[in-house]
Amino acid sequence: MKKTLIAATLAFGAFAAHADNSNVTLIVNSDSTMTQGMTMVLANKMLEQGDSVNILLCDKAGDLALKANSGKTLKPANATPGQMMDGAIKKGAKVFVCALYLPNSGNTPDSLKDNVKPAKPDEMAKQLMEPNRKVISF
């Protein structure tokens, strides 16, 4: 009986810990370095807490996805928003550029960093409407 109670408690604890994790989509369209940086700080923290994070880069924020992007270094991380985004990708974030970004920026898919893909509107729309997904725009 005691072993069953302990096993049930551990199983409930694992379920409760898993239930706290969220699916999050962060939409970034600001050209502000600090806004982009803070978004990436939050993305990294969410990932560290076990959340599933997708990042959608639109308008000037799409430049973060470019291989050639250098950006301004921010304190206290001493990293650019693009470098912070790279860290989020290493932790499991999925990053997309808006479907309008490439054709209107003069860039091509080859210009994008590894693991960054152009968003497909039908898939992105479906994702954004998932009942348990949090969508936050910056």
N, CA, C and O atoms as a GROMACS GRO file, in nm:
protein
  552
    1MET      N    1   0.082  -0.119   0.000
    1MET     CA    2   0.000   0.000   0.000
    1MET      C    3   0.087   0.126   0.000
    1MET      O    4   0.062   0.221  -0.074
    2LYS      N    5   0.191   0.123   0.086
    2LYS     CA    6   0.280   0.239   0.095
    2LYS      C    7   0.351   0.262  -0.038
    2LYS      O    8   0.364   0.377  -0.083
    3LYS      N    9   0.398   0.154  -0.103
    3LYS     CA   10   0.466   0.166  -0.232
    3LYS      C   11   0.370   0.221  -0.337
    3LYS      O   12   0.411   0.302  -0.421
    4THR      N   13   0.246   0.178  -0.335
    4THR     CA   14   0.146   0.227  -0.431
    4THR      C   15   0.121   0.375  -0.411
    4THR      O   16   0.111   0.450  -0.508
    5LEU      N   17   0.112   0.418  -0.286
    5LEU     CA   18   0.090   0.560  -0.255
    5LEU      C   19   0.209   0.644  -0.301
    5LEU      O   20   0.191   0.752  -0.357
    6ILE      N   21   0.330   0.595  -0.279
    6ILE     CA   22   0.451   0.666  -0.323
    6ILE      C   23   0.454   0.674  -0.475
    6ILE      O   24   0.484   0.780  -0.531
    7ALA      N   25   0.425   0.564  -0.543
    7ALA     CA   26   0.424   0.562  -0.689
    7ALA      C   27   0.319   0.659  -0.744
    7ALA      O   28   0.344   0.730  -0.841
    8ALA      N   29   0.201   0.661  -0.683
    8ALA     CA   30   0.095   0.751  -0.728
    8ALA      C   31   0.135   0.897  -0.706
    8ALA      O   32   0.108   0.982  -0.791
    9THR      N   33   0.200   0.925  -0.594
    9THR     CA   34   0.246   1.060  -0.565
    9THR      C   35   0.350   1.104  -0.666
    9THR      O   36   0.345   1.217  -0.715
   10LEU      N   37   0.445   1.017  -0.696
   10LEU     CA   38   0.547   1.050  -0.795
   10LEU      C   39   0.487   1.070  -0.933
   10LEU      O   40   0.526   1.162  -1.005
   11ALA      N   41   0.393   0.986  -0.971
   11ALA     CA   42   0.328   1.000  -1.102
   11ALA      C   43   0.251   1.130  -1.110
   11ALA      O   44   0.256   1.200  -1.211
   12PHE      N   45   0.178   1.164  -1.003
   12PHE     CA   46   0.103   1.290  -1.002
   12PHE      C   47   0.198   1.409  -1.009
   12PHE      O   48   0.170   1.508  -1.078
   13GLY      N   49   0.310   1.400  -0.937
   13GLY     CA   50   0.409   1.508  -0.940
   13GLY      C   51   0.466   1.528  -1.079
   13GLY      O   52   0.484   1.641  -1.123
   14ALA      N   53   0.495   1.419  -1.148
   14ALA     CA   54   0.546   1.428  -1.285
   14ALA      C   55   0.440   1.487  -1.377
   14ALA      O   56   0.472   1.568  -1.464
   15PHE      N   57   0.313   1.447  -1.359
   15PHE     CA   58   0.205   1.502  -1.441
   15PHE      C   59   0.188   1.651  -1.413
   15PHE      O   60   0.172   1.730  -1.505
   16ALA      N   61   0.190   1.688  -1.286
   16ALA     CA   62   0.172   1.828  -1.250
   16ALA      C   63   0.285   1.914  -1.305
   16ALA      O   64   0.261   2.025  -1.353
   17ALA      N   65   0.408   1.864  -1.300
   17ALA     CA   66   0.520   1.938  -1.355
   17ALA      C   67   0.504   1.955  -1.505
   17ALA      O   68   0.532   2.061  -1.560
   18HIS      N   69   0.459   1.848  -1.572
   18HIS     CA   70   0.440   1.855  -1.717
   18HIS      C   71   0.324   1.948  -1.752
   18HIS      O   72   0.329   2.018  -1.853
   19ALA      N   73   0.219   1.949  -1.669
   19ALA     CA   74   0.102   2.031  -1.698
   19ALA      C   75   0.134   2.180  -1.691
   19ALA      O   76   0.064   2.261  -1.753
   20ASP      N   77   0.237   2.217  -1.618
   20ASP     CA   78   0.274   2.358  -1.606
   20ASP      C   79   0.344   2.410  -1.730
   20ASP      O   80   0.351   2.531  -1.750
   21ASN      N   81   0.398   2.322  -1.812
   21ASN     CA   82   0.469   2.365  -1.932
   21ASN      C   83   0.370   2.415  -2.035
   21ASN      O   84   0.260   2.362  -2.048
   22SER      N   85   0.411   2.516  -2.109
   22SER     CA   86   0.323   2.579  -2.206
   22SER      C   87   0.381   2.570  -2.346
   22SER      O   88   0.501   2.555  -2.365
   23ASN      N   89   0.292   2.580  -2.442
   23ASN     CA   90   0.330   2.600  -2.582
   23ASN      C   91   0.316   2.749  -2.608
   23ASN      O   92   0.208   2.806  -2.588
   24VAL      N   93   0.424   2.811  -2.651
   24VAL     CA   94   0.426   2.956  -2.668
   24VAL      C   95   0.475   2.993  -2.807
   24VAL      O   96   0.570   2.934  -2.858
   25THR      N   97   0.409   3.090  -2.868
   25THR     CA   98   0.458   3.149  -2.992
   25THR      C   99   0.485   3.296  -2.963
   25THR      O  100   0.397   3.370  -2.920
   26LEU      N  101   0.608   3.337  -2.988
   26LEU     CA  102   0.648   3.476  -2.971
   26LEU      C  103   0.657   3.538  -3.110
   26LEU      O  104   0.733   3.490  -3.195
   27ILE      N  105   0.579   3.642  -3.134
   27ILE     CA  106   0.581   3.711  -3.263
   27ILE      C  107   0.660   3.840  -3.244
   27ILE      O  108   0.624   3.924  -3.161
   28VAL      N  109   0.767   3.854  -3.320
   28VAL     CA  110   0.854   3.972  -3.307
   28VAL      C  111   0.850   4.050  -3.437
   28VAL      O  112   0.883   3.997  -3.543
   29ASN      N  113   0.808   4.177  -3.429
   29ASN     CA  114   0.810   4.262  -3.548
   29ASN      C  115   0.878   4.395  -3.523
   29ASN      O  116   0.892   4.477  -3.614
   30SER      N  117   0.920   4.417  -3.400
   30SER     CA  118   0.986   4.543  -3.364
   30SER      C  119   1.129   4.548  -3.419
   30SER      O  120   1.199   4.447  -3.421
   31ASP      N  121   1.170   4.667  -3.463
   31ASP     CA  122   1.308   4.684  -3.505
   31ASP      C  123   1.396   4.733  -3.390
   31ASP      O  124   1.514   4.759  -3.409
   32SER      N  125   1.338   4.746  -3.271
   32SER     CA  126   1.412   4.791  -3.153
   32SER      C  127   1.503   4.679  -3.102
   32SER      O  128   1.458   4.568  -3.074
   33THR      N  129   1.631   4.711  -3.090
   33THR     CA  130   1.728   4.612  -3.042
   33THR      C  131   1.692   4.563  -2.902
   33THR      O  132   1.702   4.444  -2.873
   34MET      N  133   1.651   4.655  -2.815
   34MET     CA  134   1.618   4.613  -2.679
   34MET      C  135   1.492   4.527  -2.675
   34MET      O  136   1.486   4.431  -2.598
   35THR      N  137   1.394   4.559  -2.756
   35THR     CA  138   1.272   4.476  -2.760
   35THR      C  139   1.306   4.338  -2.814
   35THR      O  140   1.260   4.238  -2.759
   36GLN      N  141   1.383   4.332  -2.920
   36GLN     CA  142   1.425   4.202  -2.974
   36GLN      C  143   1.505   4.124  -2.871
   36GLN      O  144   1.484   4.004  -2.852
   37GLY      N  145   1.596   4.193  -2.804
   37GLY     CA  146   1.679   4.127  -2.703
   37GLY      C  147   1.597   4.073  -2.587
   37GLY      O  148   1.619   3.961  -2.543
   38MET      N  149   1.502   4.154  -2.538
   38MET     CA  150   1.421   4.109  -2.426
   38MET      C  151   1.333   3.991  -2.466
   38MET      O  152   1.309   3.900  -2.386
   39THR      N  153   1.286   3.991  -2.590
   39THR     CA  154   1.209   3.877  -2.640
   39THR      C  155   1.293   3.750  -2.634
   39THR      O  156   1.245   3.644  -2.593
   40MET      N  157   1.418   3.761  -2.676
   40MET     CA  158   1.505   3.643  -2.677
   40MET      C  159   1.545   3.601  -2.536
   40MET      O  160   1.560   3.481  -2.509
   41VAL      N  161   1.561   3.696  -2.446
   41VAL     CA  162   1.586   3.662  -2.305
   41VAL      C  163   1.469   3.581  -2.252
   41VAL      O  164   1.487   3.476  -2.190
   42LEU      N  165   1.347   3.630  -2.277
   42LEU     CA  166   1.228   3.558  -2.229
   42LEU      C  167   1.214   3.422  -2.295
   42LEU      O  168   1.176   3.325  -2.230
   43ALA      N  169   1.242   3.414  -2.425
   43ALA     CA  170   1.236   3.285  -2.495
   43ALA      C  171   1.330   3.184  -2.430
   43ALA      O  172   1.292   3.069  -2.407
   44ASN      N  173   1.452   3.227  -2.401
   44ASN     CA  174   1.550   3.138  -2.338
   44ASN      C  175   1.503   3.095  -2.200
   44ASN      O  176   1.518   2.978  -2.163
   45LYS      N  177   1.448   3.186  -2.122
   45LYS     CA  178   1.399   3.152  -1.988
   45LYS      C  179   1.282   3.055  -1.996
   45LYS      O  180   1.273   2.962  -1.916
   46MET      N  181   1.191   3.076  -2.092
   46MET     CA  182   1.078   2.984  -2.110
   46MET      C  183   1.128   2.844  -2.144
   46MET      O  184   1.079   2.745  -2.090
   47LEU      N  185   1.226   2.837  -2.233
   47LEU     CA  186   1.283   2.708  -2.270
   47LEU      C  187   1.348   2.640  -2.151
   47LEU      O  188   1.334   2.518  -2.133
   48GLU      N  189   1.419   2.716  -2.069
   48GLU     CA  190   1.484   2.660  -1.950
   48GLU      C  191   1.381   2.607  -1.851
   48GLU      O  192   1.410   2.516  -1.773
   49GLN      N  193   1.260   2.663  -1.854
   49GLN     CA  194   1.153   2.619  -1.764
   49GLN      C  195   1.074   2.502  -1.823
   49GLN      O  196   0.979   2.453  -1.761
   50GLY      N  197   1.112   2.458  -1.943
   50GLY     CA  198   1.048   2.343  -2.003
   50GLY      C  199   0.937   2.374  -2.101
   50GLY      O  200   0.868   2.283  -2.148
   51ASP      N  201   0.917   2.501  -2.133
   51ASP     CA  202   0.813   2.537  -2.228
   51ASP      C  203   0.859   2.509  -2.371
   51ASP      O  204   0.979   2.505  -2.398
   52SER      N  205   0.764   2.490  -2.460
   52SER     CA  206   0.790   2.474  -2.602
   52SER      C  207   0.773   2.612  -2.665
   52SER      O  208   0.667   2.673  -2.652
   53VAL      N  209   0.877   2.661  -2.734
   53VAL     CA  210   0.876   2.798  -2.785
   53VAL      C  211   0.897   2.800  -2.935
   53VAL      O  212   0.992   2.742  -2.987
   54ASN      N  213   0.806   2.869  -3.003
   54ASN     CA  214   0.821   2.900  -3.144
   54ASN      C  215   0.833   3.051  -3.156
   54ASN      O  216   0.764   3.125  -3.086
   55ILE      N  217   0.920   3.096  -3.244
   55ILE     CA  218   0.943   3.240  -3.264
   55ILE      C  219   0.914   3.272  -3.410
   55ILE      O  220   0.969   3.210  -3.500
   56LEU      N  221   0.826   3.371  -3.431
   56LEU     CA  222   0.792   3.417  -3.565
   56LEU      C  223   0.847   3.558  -3.582
   56LEU      O  224   0.806   3.650  -3.511
   57LEU      N  225   0.940   3.575  -3.676
   57LEU     CA  226   1.005   3.704  -3.700
   57LEU      C  227   0.942   3.770  -3.822
   57LEU      O  228   0.940   3.713  -3.931
   58CYS      N  229   0.892   3.891  -3.803
   58CYS     CA  230   0.828   3.965  -3.912
   58CYS      C  231   0.891   4.102  -3.927
   58CYS      O  232   0.956   4.152  -3.835
   59ASP      N  233   0.871   4.162  -4.043
   59ASP     CA  234   0.919   4.296  -4.074
   59ASP      C  235   1.069   4.305  -4.043
   59ASP      O  236   1.143   4.212  -4.077
   60LYS      N  237   1.115   4.411  -3.981
   60LYS     CA  238   1.259   4.430  -3.957
   60LYS      C  239   1.316   4.326  -3.860
   60LYS      O  240   1.437   4.300  -3.862
   61ALA      N  241   1.233   4.266  -3.777
   61ALA     CA  242   1.283   4.162  -3.687
   61ALA      C  243   1.329   4.039  -3.766
   61ALA      O  244   1.408   3.959  -3.716
   62GLY      N  245   1.281   4.024  -3.888
   62GLY     CA  246   1.325   3.914  -3.973
   62GLY      C  247   1.474   3.917  -3.999
   62GLY      O  248   1.535   3.813  -4.026
   63ASP      N  249   1.534   4.036  -3.990
   63ASP     CA  250   1.679   4.048  -4.010
   63ASP      C  251   1.758   3.966  -3.909
   63ASP      O  252   1.873   3.929  -3.936
   64LEU      N  253   1.699   3.935  -3.793
   64LEU     CA  254   1.766   3.852  -3.692
   64LEU      C  255   1.798   3.714  -3.748
   64LEU      O  256   1.891   3.647  -3.703
   65ALA      N  257   1.719   3.671  -3.845
   65ALA     CA  258   1.734   3.536  -3.900
   65ALA      C  259   1.843   3.526  -4.006
   65ALA      O  260   1.875   3.416  -4.052
   66LEU      N  261   1.899   3.639  -4.046
   66LEU     CA  262   1.999   3.638  -4.153
   66LEU      C  263   2.136   3.595  -4.102
   66LEU      O  264   2.178   3.634  -3.993
   67LYS      N  265   2.204   3.515  -4.182
   67LYS     CA  266   2.341   3.472  -4.148
   67LYS      C  267   2.432   3.593  -4.131
   67LYS      O  268   2.520   3.593  -4.045
   68ALA      N  269   2.411   3.696  -4.212
   68ALA     CA  270   2.498   3.813  -4.212
   68ALA      C  271   2.463   3.915  -4.104
   68ALA      O  272   2.530   4.018  -4.094
   69ASN      N  273   2.361   3.889  -4.023
   69ASN     CA  274   2.319   3.985  -3.922
   69ASN      C  275   2.418   3.990  -3.807
   69ASN      O  276   2.453   3.886  -3.750
   70SER      N  277   2.463   4.111  -3.772
   70SER     CA  278   2.553   4.123  -3.657
   70SER      C  279   2.479   4.185  -3.539
   70SER      O  280   2.477   4.125  -3.431
   71GLY      N  281   2.420   4.299  -3.555
   71GLY     CA  282   2.340   4.360  -3.448
   71GLY      C  283   2.422   4.424  -3.340
   71GLY      O  284   2.544   4.410  -3.333
   72LYS      N  285   2.351   4.495  -3.253
   72LYS     CA  286   2.413   4.566  -3.141
   72LYS      C  287   2.417   4.475  -3.018
   72LYS      O  288   2.319   4.408  -2.986
   73THR      N  289   2.531   4.474  -2.950
   73THR     CA  290   2.548   4.395  -2.829
   73THR      C  291   2.475   4.461  -2.714
   73THR      O  292   2.484   4.582  -2.693
   74LEU      N  293   2.401   4.380  -2.638
   74LEU     CA  294   2.325   4.429  -2.524
   74LEU      C  295   2.384   4.377  -2.394
   74LEU      O  296   2.432   4.264  -2.385
   75LYS      N  297   2.380   4.462  -2.292
   75LYS     CA  298   2.422   4.424  -2.157
   75LYS      C  299   2.299   4.375  -2.082
   75LYS      O  300   2.190   4.416  -2.119
   76PRO      N  301   2.308   4.293  -1.983
   76PRO     CA  302   2.430   4.237  -1.926
   76PRO      C  303   2.476   4.109  -1.994
   76PRO      O  304   2.579   4.052  -1.957
   77ALA      N  305   2.400   4.063  -2.094
   77ALA     CA  306   2.435   3.936  -2.159
   77ALA      C  307   2.559   3.947  -2.248
   77ALA      O  308   2.622   3.847  -2.280
   78ASN      N  309   2.593   4.073  -2.288
   78ASN     CA  310   2.702   4.094  -2.383
   78ASN      C  311   2.683   4.009  -2.508
   78ASN      O  312   2.775   3.944  -2.557
   79ALA      N  313   2.560   4.010  -2.557
   79ALA     CA  314   2.524   3.934  -2.677
   79ALA      C  315   2.424   4.016  -2.758
   79ALA      O  316   2.353   4.100  -2.704
   80THR      N  317   2.421   3.990  -2.887
   80THR     CA  318   2.323   4.055  -2.973
   80THR      C  319   2.192   3.976  -2.964
   80THR      O  320   2.193   3.860  -2.924
   81PRO      N  321   2.079   4.037  -3.002
   81PRO     CA  322   1.955   3.959  -3.007
   81PRO      C  323   1.968   3.834  -3.096
   81PRO      O  324   1.911   3.730  -3.064
   82GLY      N  325   2.041   3.845  -3.206
   82GLY     CA  326   2.062   3.730  -3.293
   82GLY      C  327   2.138   3.618  -3.223
   82GLY      O  328   2.105   3.500  -3.241
   83GLN      N  329   2.239   3.654  -3.143
   83GLN     CA  330   2.313   3.552  -3.068
   83GLN      C  331   2.224   3.488  -2.962
   83GLN      O  332   2.232   3.368  -2.937
   84MET      N  333   2.140   3.570  -2.898
   84MET     CA  334   2.047   3.516  -2.798
   84MET      C  335   1.946   3.422  -2.865
   84MET      O  336   1.908   3.320  -2.808
   85MET      N  337   1.904   3.458  -2.987
   85MET     CA  338   1.813   3.372  -3.062
   85MET      C  339   1.882   3.239  -3.095
   85MET      O  340   1.820   3.133  -3.086
   86ASP      N  341   2.009   3.246  -3.134
   86ASP     CA  342   2.085   3.123  -3.161
   86ASP      C  343   2.087   3.033  -3.038
   86ASP      O  344   2.076   2.911  -3.049
   87GLY      N  345   2.101   3.093  -2.920
   87GLY     CA  346   2.098   3.016  -2.796
   87GLY      C  347   1.963   2.950  -2.775
   87GLY      O  348   1.955   2.835  -2.730
   88ALA      N  349   1.856   3.022  -2.808
   88ALA     CA  350   1.722   2.965  -2.795
   88ALA      C  351   1.704   2.848  -2.892
   88ALA      O  352   1.642   2.747  -2.857
   89ILE      N  353   1.757   2.862  -3.012
   89ILE     CA  354   1.748   2.753  -3.110
   89ILE      C  355   1.820   2.629  -3.056
   89ILE      O  356   1.770   2.517  -3.069
   90LYS      N  357   1.937   2.649  -2.995
   90LYS     CA  358   2.012   2.536  -2.939
   90LYS      C  359   1.935   2.468  -2.826
   90LYS      O  360   1.953   2.349  -2.800
   91LYS      N  361   1.848   2.545  -2.759
   91LYS     CA  362   1.768   2.490  -2.649
   91LYS      C  363   1.637   2.429  -2.699
   91LYS      O  364   1.561   2.372  -2.621
   92GLY      N  365   1.611   2.441  -2.829
   92GLY     CA  366   1.492   2.376  -2.885
   92GLY      C  367   1.388   2.467  -2.946
   92GLY      O  368   1.287   2.418  -2.996
   93ALA      N  369   1.409   2.597  -2.945
   93ALA     CA  370   1.312   2.687  -3.008
   93ALA      C  371   1.307   2.664  -3.157
   93ALA      O  372   1.408   2.634  -3.220
   94LYS      N  373   1.189   2.678  -3.213
   94LYS     CA  374   1.172   2.673  -3.358
   94LYS      C  375   1.151   2.816  -3.404
   94LYS      O  376   1.066   2.888  -3.351
   95VAL      N  377   1.228   2.858  -3.505
   95VAL     CA  378   1.224   2.996  -3.551
   95VAL      C  379   1.183   3.002  -3.697
   95VAL      O  380   1.231   2.925  -3.781
   96PHE      N  381   1.092   3.095  -3.725
   96PHE     CA  382   1.039   3.114  -3.859
   96PHE      C  383   1.044   3.262  -3.895
   96PHE      O  384   1.032   3.348  -3.807
   97VAL      N  385   1.060   3.292  -4.024
   97VAL     CA  386   1.039   3.429  -4.071
   97VAL      C  387   0.902   3.431  -4.137
   97VAL      O  388   0.858   3.332  -4.196
   98CYS      N  389   0.834   3.546  -4.127
   98CYS     CA  390   0.702   3.562  -4.190
   98CYS      C  391   0.710   3.526  -4.337
   98CYS      O  392   0.814   3.545  -4.402
   99ALA      N  393   0.602   3.475  -4.389
   99ALA     CA  394   0.596   3.438  -4.530
   99ALA      C  395   0.623   3.557  -4.621
   99ALA      O  396   0.669   3.539  -4.734
  100LEU      N  397   0.596   3.677  -4.574
  100LEU     CA  398   0.617   3.798  -4.655
  100LEU      C  399   0.760   3.850  -4.647
  100LEU      O  400   0.800   3.933  -4.729
  101TYR      N  401   0.836   3.803  -4.549
  101TYR     CA  402   0.970   3.860  -4.526
  101TYR      C  403   1.064   3.840  -4.644
  101TYR      O  404   1.117   3.938  -4.697
  102LEU      N  405   1.086   3.718  -4.686
  102LEU     CA  406   1.184   3.693  -4.792
  102LEU      C  407   1.150   3.762  -4.923
  102LEU      O  408   1.236   3.830  -4.980
  103PRO      N  409   1.027   3.748  -4.974
  103PRO     CA  410   0.999   3.811  -5.104
  103PRO      C  411   1.002   3.964  -5.100
  103PRO      O  412   1.017   4.028  -5.204
  104ASN      N  413   0.987   4.022  -4.982
  104ASN     CA  414   0.984   4.168  -4.972
  104ASN      C  415   1.111   4.230  -4.916
  104ASN      O  416   1.123   4.353  -4.910
  105SER      N  417   1.205   4.146  -4.874
  105SER     CA  418   1.330   4.199  -4.819
  105SER      C  419   1.446   4.185  -4.916
  105SER      O  420   1.554   4.241  -4.893
  106GLY      N  421   1.426   4.111  -5.024
  106GLY     CA  422   1.534   4.088  -5.119
  106GLY      C  423   1.625   3.974  -5.078
  106GLY      O  424   1.728   3.951  -5.142
  107ASN      N  425   1.590   3.902  -4.971
  107ASN     CA  426   1.670   3.789  -4.926
  107ASN      C  427   1.611   3.659  -4.979
  107ASN      O  428   1.498   3.655  -5.028
  108THR      N  429   1.690   3.553  -4.969
  108THR     CA  430   1.647   3.421  -5.013
  108THR      C  431   1.656   3.323  -4.896
  108THR      O  432   1.716   3.355  -4.794
  109PRO      N  433   1.596   3.206  -4.909
  109PRO     CA  434   1.608   3.106  -4.802
  109PRO      C  435   1.754   3.075  -4.768
  109PRO      O  436   1.784   3.041  -4.654
  110ASP      N  437   1.844   3.085  -4.866
  110ASP     CA  438   1.986   3.059  -4.840
  110ASP      C  439   2.048   3.166  -4.750
  110ASP      O  440   2.154   3.143  -4.692
  111SER      N  441   1.983   3.281  -4.738
  111SER     CA  442   2.033   3.390  -4.653
  111SER      C  443   2.006   3.363  -4.505
  111SER      O  444   2.066   3.426  -4.418
  112LEU      N  445   1.916   3.269  -4.478
  112LEU     CA  446   1.874   3.244  -4.340
  112LEU      C  447   1.973   3.156  -4.264
  112LEU      O  448   2.039   3.069  -4.322
  113LYS      N  449   1.981   3.180  -4.135
  113LYS     CA  450   2.062   3.095  -4.047
  113LYS      C  451   2.009   2.952  -4.052
  113LYS      O  452   1.893   2.928  -4.085
  114ASP      N  453   2.097   2.859  -4.017
  114ASP     CA  454   2.054   2.720  -4.005
  114ASP      C  455   1.940   2.713  -3.904
  114ASP      O  456   1.939   2.788  -3.806
  115ASN      N  457   1.847   2.626  -3.927
  115ASN     CA  458   1.733   2.603  -3.838
  115ASN      C  459   1.631   2.716  -3.835
  115ASN      O  460   1.546   2.718  -3.747
  116VAL      N  461   1.638   2.809  -3.929
  116VAL     CA  462   1.534   2.911  -3.944
  116VAL      C  463   1.468   2.885  -4.078
  116VAL      O  464   1.534   2.869  -4.180
  117LYS      N  465   1.335   2.882  -4.075
  117LYS     CA  466   1.261   2.850  -4.197
  117LYS      C  467   1.157   2.957  -4.227
  117LYS      O  468   1.110   3.025  -4.135
  118PRO      N  469   1.121   2.972  -4.353
  118PRO     CA  470   1.008   3.059  -4.385
  118PRO      C  471   0.878   2.996  -4.332
  118PRO      O  472   0.857   2.875  -4.345
  119ALA      N  473   0.793   3.077  -4.272
  119ALA     CA  474   0.666   3.026  -4.220
  119ALA      C  475   0.572   2.995  -4.336
  119ALA      O  476   0.574   3.063  -4.438
  120LYS      N  477   0.491   2.894  -4.318
  120LYS     CA  478   0.385   2.860  -4.412
  120LYS      C  479   0.255   2.911  -4.349
  120LYS      O  480   0.217   2.866  -4.241
  121PRO      N  481   0.188   3.006  -4.416
  121PRO     CA  482   0.070   3.069  -4.354
  121PRO      C  483  -0.035   2.972  -4.302
  121PRO      O  484  -0.089   2.994  -4.194
  122ASP      N  485  -0.066   2.864  -4.376
  122ASP     CA  486  -0.169   2.772  -4.329
  122ASP      C  487  -0.126   2.701  -4.200
  122ASP      O  488  -0.207   2.684  -4.108
  123GLU      N  489   0.000   2.661  -4.193
  123GLU     CA  490   0.050   2.594  -4.072
  123GLU      C  491   0.060   2.692  -3.955
  123GLU      O  492   0.026   2.657  -3.842
  124MET      N  493   0.106   2.815  -3.983
  124MET     CA  494   0.120   2.914  -3.876
  124MET      C  495  -0.018   2.953  -3.822
  124MET      O  496  -0.035   2.966  -3.701
  125ALA      N  497  -0.116   2.971  -3.910
  125ALA     CA  498  -0.251   3.006  -3.866
  125ALA      C  499  -0.308   2.897  -3.776
  125ALA      O  500  -0.370   2.925  -3.673
  126LYS      N  501  -0.287   2.772  -3.816
  126LYS     CA  502  -0.335   2.659  -3.735
  126LYS      C  503  -0.268   2.659  -3.598
  126LYS      O  504  -0.333   2.639  -3.496
  127GLN      N  505  -0.137   2.681  -3.597
  127GLN     CA  506  -0.063   2.683  -3.471
  127GLN      C  507  -0.113   2.794  -3.378
  127GLN      O  508  -0.134   2.772  -3.259
  128LEU      N  509  -0.130   2.912  -3.434
  128LEU     CA  510  -0.172   3.026  -3.351
  128LEU      C  511  -0.310   3.006  -3.289
  128LEU      O  512  -0.342   3.066  -3.186
  129MET      N  513  -0.392   2.922  -3.351
  129MET     CA  514  -0.527   2.898  -3.301
  129MET      C  515  -0.539   2.776  -3.209
  129MET      O  516  -0.648   2.743  -3.164
  130GLU      N  517  -0.428   2.710  -3.181
  130GLU     CA  518  -0.433   2.596  -3.090
  130GLU      C  519  -0.488   2.642  -2.956
  130GLU      O  520  -0.444   2.745  -2.904
  131PRO      N  521  -0.582   2.568  -2.898
  131PRO     CA  522  -0.649   2.614  -2.776
  131PRO      C  523  -0.557   2.638  -2.656
  131PRO      O  524  -0.583   2.726  -2.575
  132ASN      N  525  -0.451   2.561  -2.644
  132ASN     CA  526  -0.364   2.574  -2.527
  132ASN      C  527  -0.234   2.649  -2.556
  132ASN      O  528  -0.139   2.640  -2.478
  133ARG      N  529  -0.228   2.722  -2.666
  133ARG     CA  530  -0.107   2.795  -2.704
  133ARG      C  531  -0.119   2.939  -2.657
  133ARG      O  532  -0.223   3.003  -2.671
  134LYS      N  533  -0.010   2.988  -2.601
  134LYS     CA  534   0.000   3.130  -2.566
  134LYS      C  535   0.069   3.201  -2.680
  134LYS      O  536   0.172   3.154  -2.729
  135VAL      N  537   0.014   3.314  -2.724
  135VAL     CA  538   0.072   3.393  -2.832
  135VAL      C  539   0.102   3.531  -2.776
  135VAL      O  540   0.014   3.600  -2.725
  136ILE      N  541   0.229   3.570  -2.787
  136ILE     CA  542   0.274   3.699  -2.733
  136ILE      C  543   0.344   3.774  -2.844
  136ILE      O  544   0.430   3.718  -2.913
  137SER      N  545   0.308   3.899  -2.862
  137SER     CA  546   0.366   3.980  -2.970
  137SER      C  547   0.452   4.091  -2.913
  137SER      O  548   0.418   4.156  -2.814
  138PHE      N  549   0.566   4.112  -2.979
  138PHE     CA  550   0.661   4.218  -2.939
  138PHE      C  551   0.689   4.307  -3.058
  138PHE      O  552   0.765   4.403  -3.047
   0.00000   0.00000   0.00000
